[in-house]
Amino acid sequence: MPEQGQAPGTGRPKGRPDKPTDRPAEPRVAATRPGGTDDTPRGQGPRDSGDETGGRPESVRRRPERYLVAPTGWATMPGLPGTADPAAAGQQLIEALQRDPALHVLRVIRSAASESSPGDQAPLVTGIRFPTVAVVEATPEQAAILAARPEFHVDIDHPLRHGEQLPVPPTVPGTGTLDQSLSVRFRVRDERDEPLRDAVVYVHGGLYPVVGRTDADGAVELTVPAESLEAVRGVFVRPRSDCWSTMLKSPSLSATEANPVVCRRLDTAPRELTADGWARRAMNFDRLPPTYRGHGVRIAVIGSGVDAGRLGAAEGVMSGINVVGQDEKAWDQDAIGRATHAVALITGSDGDQAGGLAPEAEVHVCRVLPGRLSDLIEALDYCIAQEVDVIDLGVYTEGAAGLVAYKLEEARQAGILCVAAAGDTGGPVTFPGTLAPIFTVGAVGQLGTYPPESHHATQQSGMPTREGFFVARSSCTGREVDVCAPGVAVISAVGPEGRAAFDGTPIAATHVAALAGLVLAHHPDFRYGFGMRGPARVHRLTQLIKSSCRPLPGADPYRCGAGLPDAAVAVGLVPQWAPYGMSEAPGVPFDAAASAATASPPAAMTLVAAIRAAGYLLPDPDE
């Protein structure tokens, strides 16, 4: 009988509700201590006025860690003798944790499927009935004691991360001491000599890097821990919107005057970089017929929310959930801007849906940043209840959790494809991209799609292909990477206004998630043989995307996977013939000349395939 720690999908399935419902967040446990929300660190409770220190002042105490605690036995055979009822086991868990004065229960997560009676559930995951999960604050020693008890399963509630590539400080340490510092002023302007407000200025090369934001006049003053300005090795400036980032290497700085930094505007770049987008052409989205718009497909974007004011005209954004604030309405806020960038890539922006990759898809927004794995569990439960088709998972963490792995397997069994970013640490693939149910995506860029003085140029690594494609330096590596997609200098809308060019594997994952939505909506396989929701549909979907990929000659397959997906091939418009950017058979060397000769499908072939897919042209008898 399967026990904890086994691979997902072993045992009998659990159930799901009869129909998806918007389930409100679980209320706080009554016994929680006062003060703070889930995102504010809590101490050990209010201090007593008369403590044992005799009135001496106290320093800031160590912040307790957060853990996910669940009752064991949830990976067993439902209905067999000895199997505990999930609701009863969850209530016993809460009562046991509340009796321990050393533990602090922050909140309880109950799956909608687990709360339903077994007779009313349709099979979801073999051998899994997702348990009640308690989010607990405890010391590492207390968590170790809990994990040693056979009735508890304990995971670390790791913080979630998103892609933000900063200059890597050199391995040679900076000079100076903590007592030495210099004041440096910067004045950030665009090409029109207009000040850039809220631009991030990042200086490295001293004893440690420093960062600040410009004021309304585009000015900022930083205290650099260095004995001289010659120790500064680089200055990175990232405007809030509408301008390219700027990277100054070994700058000649002044200690008495404001140092000017000029950032190029996005609207001065060539039209092919900002209008149609190099990323769209790289995956052949521009070769799809105008009727291929992803109608009827549900895509969930898990990240930092969405700026409703920026995308108010985008009708595709249907609903969402704010897991961080336990609020069903505040999902339409995005202080970071990353998820707004992703939603705009899918639906388009400013009401111009022609610019979206899948403009008629129904988008659900799940706000989990700044948050933890416990917030991701609730967001996944929402996606399962809403019966979304594709999840764009733009967050990751460097620590794994078994409870999250089982929830992701539950989503796959429900027919949901989870597309995840490989991570942007430059090291091994991050969690949950390491899991088998996940379709993991790395990031690539293309030469000539950004100014040479921008920070995007630092992403180039290795030898580019003949088309100028290269694997992003920050993209994580591992055999878990399935495919790669554009993730360097990709321009899209950000909140509250304007556009921005971002890097990162979450952006690459958004392109693949949008492609998956188009394949589900328009490929003939999903109108007939694979119309039923389930793991077979997910497997066929990933199979079509991977088989459409064009390999990147010379690139590390552990960083780019099968290669760059081709939208025209994936949706079934173009036959998957061998010369189309692929070797004729496994083990056959890639023929660059043949690939270049057939790098793009003939326009007539694309048109005929589109007419045939629409049912207006019968296939030839020989086909």
N, C-alpha and C positions, 0 to 999 in steps of 0.2 A: 504494500500500500504506500503510495507516495507520501513523503514527509517534507518538512521544510527544507529548502535549499535545493530541491530538485528543479529541473528545467521546467519552464511554464508549459502547460498543456498536458500534464500527466494525471489521469484519473477521470472522473465523470464531470460533465458540464454543470455549471451553475445556471441560474435563470436570469431573466430580465423582466421588467415590468411589461404589462400588456400594451401600453403605449407610452411614448416619451412624455414626460411632464417637466415643467420648470420647477425644480425642487429647491426650496430655500435652504440657505446654509444652516448647518447644525448650530443651535444656540450654544453659547458658552456654558460650561459646567458651573453649577451654582456654587461649588466650593472653591472656585478660583479666587486667588488673592486680588486685592484691589490694585488698580494702576496699570495703564498701558494697554496697547493692542498687541496683536500677534507680531507686529513688526518693530515694536519697541522693546529693548532689553529690559527685563525685570530683575530686580534684586531679590534678596531673600525675604522680602516683606518689609513692612514699616519698622523703623528702628524704635526701640523703647526709649522713653525719656530718661529713665534711670538705668543705664546699662552697667555692666560689670567693669567698664573701663574708667568709671568715676568721672564721667563728663569729658574725657579726653576726646579730641576730634578724631574722626575716622577717615581713612582714605577710601577711594572708590573700590568696591569689592569686585572680585572676579565674576564675570558674566557666566551664568550657567549655560550648559549646552542644551540643545533640543534634540529629542529622540521621538521616533515613531514606535509605539508599543501596541502590539496586537495579540490576541489569544492564539495559542497554537491549535492545530487541528483543522485549520481552514483549508489545507490542501489534502483533504480526505474525501472519501466517497460519500456524497450526500445520500441520506436515506438508509444507510447501513446502521446496524446496532452499534451504539457507542459514539455515534457522531453527534456532536453538540449542536443545538440550534444556534445559528449565528447571532440572533437578537439576544438570546439568553446569555451566550458566552460574552457578548459585548457588554452587557449590563454588569455581569460579574467582574469583567476587567475594570470597568470604571469604578466600581465599588472598592475593589482591591487597591487600586491606585490612590483613591481618595483617603483610604485609611492610613496611608503612609505619610506622615507629616513632612518628610524630607523631600517629597515630590510635589510638583506643581503642574496640574493638568490644565493646559491652555485651552484646548478645544477637542471635540470628538468628531470624527469623520465617519459617517455611516453611508454605505453604498445603497442606492435605491434598489438594486437587484437583491442585495442581501436581506433587505427588510421585507421583501415580498415572501409569501409562503411558497415552499418548494413546489406545490402542485400547480401554482399559477405561473411558473417560470418556464420560458423556453430555454433550451440548452445554450450555454454561452462558452464556458471554458471547462474542458474535461478535468474533473477532479478538483475544481476550485470553487469555493463559495467565499467571495471576498469578505474579509472580516471587518468588524468595527475597529477603527484605529484611533488611538489616543495620542495627541501631541503633548509631550511631557517635557518640562524643564527639570534637569537633574545634573549632578556632577558626573564626570566619567566613572568614578568609583560606584556611585549609585546605579548607573546604567549597566555596569558590568555585573552587579549583583542581580539586577532584573534579568539580564540575558542568561545568567546561570540557572535561573528557575525554569523548569520544563514547561510551565504553563504560559510563558511569555515569549514572544518573538520581538526582537528589538533591532531597529535600524537607526542610523544617524540621519537626522533631518537636515541634510546639507543645503546650504544656500544655493539658489539658482543664479546662473550667470548668463550674460549675453555678449555678443561680439563687440569689442571696442579695442582696436589695434593701436597701441602707442609705441613710440620709438623704444627699442630695446636698449637700455643703458649698456655701455661697453663693459667687457669683462674686467678691464683695468679699473680699479677703484679711483674715485676722484681724490683730489688733493685737499688738504685743509683739515680743520677740526670743527667740532660743533660750536666752538666759540667764535669762529671766523665766518663772516657773511658780508655780502655786498648787495646793495639795493639797485635794481635794474628796472627801468621803465620802458614800456612798449606802447606804440601807437599803431593800431591796426586799421587800415583803410582798404577800400576796393579800388578798382581802376578809375572810378568816377570821383575819387577823393572823398567818398562818403564814409563816415565812421561805421564800423561793424560792432554792434552791441552784442554782448553775451558770447563773444568768441573765446574759445578755450586756448590759452597760451601755456605750453608745456616746455619747460627748460630742463635739460639734463646735462650732466657732465661735472657737476660739483660733487659734494659728498653724497648727496641724494637728490632726486629730481623734485622740482616744485611746479605747481600748477596754479593758475588763476583765471578769472573771467574779466573781460573788458567791460567798462561802464558805458553809459550812453554816448560818451565822446570817443569810444573805441580805445580808451587808455586803461592800462593796468600796471601796477607796480609790484614786483616780486622780490623777495629776499632770497638770494641764491647762496647756499652754503659753500662758498669757495673763497680761496685766498686772493684770486685774481680772475678777471673775466676771461682770460685765456683758457681757463679750465673748462669753460662751457663748450660742449662738443656739438650741441644741436638745439634748435628751437623749433617746436612744432606748433602751428597755429591752425585750429579748426573752427571756421566760422559756423554760426548756428544754421544758416541756410543761404542759398542762392550764390554761394561762392565756393571755389575749390579750396582745399586745404593747402597749406604751404609748409615746406620743410626746409629749414636753413641749416646747412651743415657747416661746422666750424665758423660761426658768424663773428664778424668784427663788431663788437658791441661797445657802446659808450656808457660810461658810468655817470655822466653829467647831464646828458640830453636824452630825450625820448627816442628810442630806436624805432624807426618806421618799418612796418611790414605791410606789403601790398598783396592782396589776394585777388586772383583773377575771378571774374564773374562767370557763372555757368552759361549765361546767355550769350557770351562772346565766343563760346566753343563752337566748332562746326556742327551744323544741324544734325548730321547723322549720329552724333554722340548724345544729343539731348532730346531730339524729337522721337525718332523711331527707336533709338537705343541699340548699342552694339550687342547687348545681351540678347535682345529679341532676335537679331539676325544670327547670332552664334548658334542658337538652338532652332533656327528656321521657323520661329513663330510667325515671321512675316510672310511665309509661303502658304499659310493656312487660308482657306476660303473665309470671306467675311462672316459667313453664317456659323462658323465654328467658334462659339462664345461661351461654352460651358453651361448652357441653360439646364436647370434642374439639379445641379450638383451642389452639395453642401461642403464647404471648406472651412475648417476652424483654424484660426490663427492664435496660437498660444504665445504670449509675450507681454508687452508693456501696456496693452490697451490700444485705443485708437482715438485720434483727435476728431471728435464729431464735427466741430466747426470747420475743420479743413476738408473733411470728406462728406459734408452734409448733403451734397448733390449726388453722391454715389449710392444708388438705390440697392446695390448688392449687399451692403452691410445691414443684416437683418436684426440680430440680437447678440447678446453676450452675457458675460458674468464677470464680476470683479471679486475674485477669490481672496485677494489680499485684504481688502476692506470689508469682506463679508457683505457685499452690497451688490444688488442686481442692476444698479443703475450707473455706477461710477466707472463702468468699463469703457465709457466713451471719453476717457481722459488719458492722455499719454504724455507724461512729463519727460520721457526719454526720447521718444520719437521713432524708435526702431520698429515697433509693430505698425505704426502708421505708414512707414516706408513700405513695409511688406504688404499691407492691405491695399495701398495705392498701386503696387505692382500688379496685383490680381484684378482689381476692379477698375483701375483708372482713377484719375483725380480731376477735381474742378468740374465734375459732371461730364467730362469728355471720356466716355467709356471706350472709345476706339483705342485708347492707349493702354487699356488693361489687357493682361494675358488671358484672363477668363472673365470678361466683364459682366456676364450674366450669371455667374455662379453666386450662390447664396452664402455669404460670409458670416461666420460666427466668431466673435472676438472674446478671448479668455485672458483676462488680465491677471498675471501671476508675478509680475515684477514690481517692486523688489519683494521677493518671496523665497520659499523653500520647497523641498520635495513634497511636503504635505499639501501645499497649494497646488502643485502639479497633479496630485492624486484627485483632488476635487475637480480640477479642470477636465481631466480625462473622464471622470464620472459624468460630468455635464455633457461632454461630447458623445458619450455612449447613449445617454438618455435622449439627446436630440437627434440621434441617428445620422451624424455627419458621415460623409464619405471619405474625406481626406483631412488629416491633421498636419498643419505646418508647425512643427515643434522647433521654435527658434531659441530655446533656452537649453542649458546643459549644466552639468556639474561634474567635478572630478571624482566624486565619491558615488558608489553604487548603493542601491537599496532594493532588497528583494520584494518588498510590497509594491514598489513602483513597477518592477519588472512584471509582476503578476497582473497589475492593472493594465499595462500595455498589451499583454497577451489577451486579456479580456477584450480590449478594443479590436485586436486583430480577429478574434473569433466572431466579433460582431460585424465583420466586414469592413473595418476602417483601416485604411493605410496610413501609418504614422511615418511621415517624412521628417527626419531629424538632422540637425547640423552636426558635422563631425567634430566641431570645436575649433577654437582659434588660439590655442595655447602653443602651437607648433610642436607639441609632443604627441603622445598616444591619443587615440580617439577617446573622447569624453563620454560619460554616461548621459543619456541612455542610448547613444549611438553604438555602444558595444553590444547591444542586445540583438538576438536573432530576429524578433518580430519587427525590428526597426529598419527602414530604408534610409541608409546613412549617405549624406552628400558632402563632398569636399568642394572647395572653391577654386576657380581659375580666373585669370585675367587675360587681357589682350593688349599687346603693345599698341601705342598710338591712340588710346582711348582716354587719356588723361594728360595734363600738363607735366612735363618732366620735373618741374620743381615741386610738384605736389607730393603729399605723403604716400599716395597710391603707388608711386614708383618704387618705394621700399619693399613692396610685396613681390616684386619679380624675383624668381629663384629658378635656377636650372636653365637649360637651353630651351628657348621658345620653339614652337613648331613652325612650319612654313607659313601658317596663317597668323602667327604671332601669339598663339595661346601659350600660357605658362601657368603652373600651379602656384597658388598664393603661398607665400612664405609662412604665414601664420596658420594655414590649414593643417589640421591634425592628420596623422598618418596611422595606418593600420589596415589589416586585411578586412576589417569590418566596412571600409568605405565601398559603397556600391557603385556610385556614379559621381561625376563632378558637374558643376554648373557655374554660370557667371556669378562671381562674388567679389569683384574688385572694381571700384569706380562705377558702381551702378547708381544711376540717378532716378530718384522718385520723390514723391511728396513727403513732407514732414510737417508736424504741427509746431506751433499754431498756424504758420504760414510759410510759403516758400518751398523750395526743393533742396535736396542735398545729395551728395555722392557718398555712399557708404561702402565699406568693405566688410567681408565676413562670411563664414559658412551659413549663418541663418539666412542671408540674402540668397545664397545658392539654393538652400532648401525651399525657399518660397517659389523659385522658378520651377523646381521639380514638382512641388505640390500643385501649382497651377497646371502644369502639363498633365499630371495624373487626373485632375478634374476634367480636362478636355478629352482625355482618353476614355474615361468613364462615360462621358456625355455623348461621344461621337463614334467610338470604335464599334464595329458591328458585333464583336464578341459579347459586349455587355448589353445588347438588346435581345440576345437569344441565349446562348449557352451559359453565360456567367452573370445573368441578371439577378440571381438570388444573393443576398448578403451572406457573407461567410468567409472563412479563410481561403477557400478556393478562389474566390473573386480577388482577394488581395494578392494571392500568388500569381494569378494570371496578369494582373495589372503591373506588378513589378517585373514580370517576365517580358511584357511588351516594351516597357521603358528601357530595360537593360539591353534587349536585343536591338533596339534602335540606335544604340550609342555608336559614335565614331571614335575609335581609339585615338589618343594623342601620342604620336610616335616620339619615343625618347622619354616620355614622362613616367614617373614612378607609379606603377599600378596600385601601390598601397596608399597613394595620395589622390589618385583620380579615378580609381575603380575601373569599370568597364569603359569609361570615356564620357564624352559629351552627348547627351540624348538629342535626338532629332525629332522635332515635333511632327513633321510631315510623315515620317515613318511610324512613329508611335501611334498616331491616330488611325493608321491604316490607309492613308492616301497614297503612299509610295510603297511598292513591294520591298521586302527586306532581302534585296539581292546582294550577293557577296561583294561586288566591286564598289558598292556605295559606302565608301569609307571603312570597309571591314575586310579582314582576311577571308579567303575563300573557305578555309577550314581551320580548325584548331591546329596550331603548330606551323602553319604556313606563314612565312615572313610577310610583313605588311608591304604592299607594293605602293610606294608613294606616288609614282607616276600614274598608275591606274586610278589611285584615289583622287589625285588632282584633276584628272580628266573627267571624273564623274562626281566631283565634290558637291554638285547641286543637281537635283532631279530636273529633267526637262519640264518646261512650263506646260506643254501639252499633256505629258504624263500625269502631272498633278491635277490638271483640269479633268481629265478622263476619270481618274480615280475618285475625285470628288463627286462627279456626276453618278458614278457607279455606286458609291457609298450612300448617296441620297435615294437610290432605288429607281432612278430614271434610265439606267442603262443596264441591261442584263449582262452577266459575265460571259466570256467566250466559252464555248464547249470544251476547249482544250485546257482551260484554267482549273 
